Amino acid sequence: MIIHVVQPGETLQTISELYNMPTERLIQDNGITNPMNLAIGQTIVIVYPKTTYVIQDGDTLYGIAEKFGVSPIQLLRNNPFLSDKEYIYPGEIIVISYEDSKKRNIVTSGYAYPFIDKNILKKTLPYLTYLTVFNYRVTRDGELINIDDEEIIQLTKEYGVAPMMLISTLTDAGVADPQVSNNVLHSLELQDILFKNVIEKLKEKGYYGLNIYSQFLTEENRPLVERYISRFSKILHEEGFRVILTLSPITHFETTPIELEKVDYTVLGQNVDGILFLDYKWVFTYGPPASVTPVNVIKKLLDYAVTIVPQDKLFLGFSVMGYDWLLPYIPGESKATVITTEISIDIASYKGIPIKYNEISQAPYFFYTQNEEDLHIVWFKDARSINAIMGLVTDYKLKGTSIWNIMYYFPQMWFVINTQYEIDRVTDFTPIS
């Protein structure tokens, strides 16, 4: 894999000639939305196809897959544009395999709301092991606020992806309710009510397992969390469900260097099938301008976590969203605008602003002005960021990764992951045929 960073004076045509790769493929593989006006500092990923095939009359996706000894899902991964088509047409060229060898097998997961655009979901599902449906909110009396998730579960299963139900105390505004969490942790009676409601919902909706989001874990309340999780996991395992625990490590960004509150995850790791680290403060719209999911902070967390939890139980979560802040930042008042990588690049391209790259946090950023006077800063993700984060999954021998969120399709991210890693499927999960 080559990650090319666009330099001054370069065009898509000159880059195409440099790597002997058709411009159409560069655009398709990277989801380039500004082919006539590349931004300086924009990344373009080049991976050479090993085997391609020209579709013939009478071909079907399943027939082509059988002919080359690959799965239809692999064809969809290598050719995501096929997900947008009801039919395949003679003359179309598809990629069967790439020259790059896969680094290792990983498990992937993505978060989605039930109202996700179905075309985006269909394009993304081939890359996933699990899909975590967001979000069953726990109330103060241990009940669950129901969501309309039947359609997304059905489609997920059709693609052979295991659907995971998520419970939390997060409101629609994305703010957790500490009082609800505290009530559940202290009351065994309330826990029993919650356990019953969750099991019923898992069975009713046909979920594969449960993702429990715990935002308020500290060393002080750890014994209560351990009791809650051990009781919950025992019941879930007896019913045949998998259990993933999502934790938000407490990070102090105001200190120099940045500090993480260390919590002993040993007992929690023994009771669940996986622990996923995903801190929503890393992606908080009211927070100060900074890199989203900074690699230097994640390294500190993983250096500690792998010493007390088996590496094959650890998942690294990260956000793919970009953030645009109006400066100066005013604590408690300023709010960032959430944008995609493509929009971030389009802004830099339109404004003629070079994209910079922070080597410490492994993230691109740039400043721009709006209305000739309003100064903005944008932090986002590009191929270098994704490669660095996935490198941590490899270096620390983690089970896999989870993406917050998949509500939009990020072509370059999936291109990097698909060409460098073999994505596992759940072996004890029976998809809908």
C-alpha positions, 0 to 999 in steps of 0.5 A, a space after each residue: 500500500 502506498 499513501 501518497 500525499 498531494 504536493 504543490 502543482 500535482 494533479 490527479 493526472 500526474 499522480 496517475 502517471 506517476 503510479 501507472 494507475 488509471 485516474 478512474 480507479 484512484 477516484 473510485 478507490 479513494 472516493 475522491 470528490 475534488 478530482 479537478 482541484 486536489 488539496 495540497 496535503 490530501 492523501 491518495 491510497 494506491 493498491 495495485 489489483 492482482 486479478 481483475 475480471 471483465 463481466 460477461 453476458 450471463 454473469 452473476 456475482 455468485 457465479 464470478 465468486 465461485 469461478 475464482 474461489 472467493 466469496 461474494 462478500 469479498 467481491 463486494 469489499 473489493 468493488 463497493 460500487 457493486 452495492 449500489 447496483 441491482 444488476 451487474 453489466 457486461 464490460 464492467 471491470 471488477 477487482 478479484 484480489 489485490 497484490 498486497 498480502 493481508 497483515 493479519 485477521 481482525 474483527 471489525 464493528 461499527 455503530 449505526 442508528 436504526 435510521 441509517 441510509 440503507 444504501 450506506 448500510 449495504 455498502 458498509 456491511 461487507 466490511 463488518 463482523 458485528 454491527 452495533 445498533 445504537 441505542 437502547 436507553 436504560 431508564 431509572 426503573 430498569 426499563 428500556 426505551 424501545 427503538 425501531 430496529 427490526 429492519 436494520 437487524 434483518 438487513 444485517 443478518 442478510 449480509 452475514 453480520 452479527 447484530 449487537 444490541 447496545 444499552 446505555 444511559 445516553 440521552 438523544 443529546 448524547 449525554 449520559 445520566 450518572 444518576 441512572 447508572 448509580 441507581 443500577 449499580 447499587 440496587 440488585 433488585 433494579 439490576 434483576 429487572 434490567 437483566 430480565 428486560 434485556 434478555 427479553 429484548 435480545 430474544 424478541 429482536 434476534 440479536 447476537 449479543 449485547 454491548 454494555 456502555 459504561 461511561 462512569 467507571 472509576 477505581 472507586 466504583 469498580 467493585 460495584 461495576 464488577 458485581 454488576 457486569 459479572 452478574 449480567 454476563 453470567 445470565 447472558 452467557 447462560 442464554 447463549 449471548 456474547 457480551 462486549 463491554 464498552 468503556 470510556 477511559 477518563 482522560 485529563 487533557 488539561 494536564 501536561 502531559 495528558 494523563 489517563 486515570 488507571 482502573 484495574 480491568 482484570 475482573 471485568 476482562 475475565 467476565 466478558 467476551 471483549 472490552 472496547 475502549 471508546 471515549 466519547 470525550 475524544 469526539 465531543 462537539 463542545 470540547 476544545 479544538 484537538 485531534 479526534 482519537 489522538 494516537 498518542 493518548 491511545 498508546 498510553 491507554 493500550 500500554 496499560 490495558 494489555 498488561 491486565 486484559 488478554 489482548 485477544 479480548 481488547 477492541 480499539 474504538 475510534 471516530 471517523 468524524 471531522 470537527 470544524 471549530 470557530 475560533 477563538 474557542 470559548 469553554 462552555 459556549 463553543 460548539 464544533 460542527 461535525 463534518 466528514 472527511 470528504 467535506 473537510 477536504 472539499 473545504 481545503 480544496 475550495 479555499 486553497 488551504 494546504 492540509 497540515 499533519 500532526 505527527 504526534 496525534 497522527 491527524 490532519 488539520 488546517 485553518 481557514 477563514 469564513 466571511 473574510 474574518 471568522 477563523 476556523 480550525 478543522 481536525 479530521 481523519 485521512 488515510 495516514 490516520 487510519 493506517 496509524 490507528 490500525 497499526 496499533 491494533 496490529 502492534 498491540 495484537 488486539 482483537 479488532 476495532 470498532 468505528 464510531 460511526 458508520 452513518 456515512 460511507 468513508 471510502 478511503 478508510 474501508 479501502 485501507 482496512 480491506 486491502 491490508 487486513 482479513 476481516 473475520 466473520 462470526 463462526 457460530 452465527 447463522 445468517 439469513 440465506 
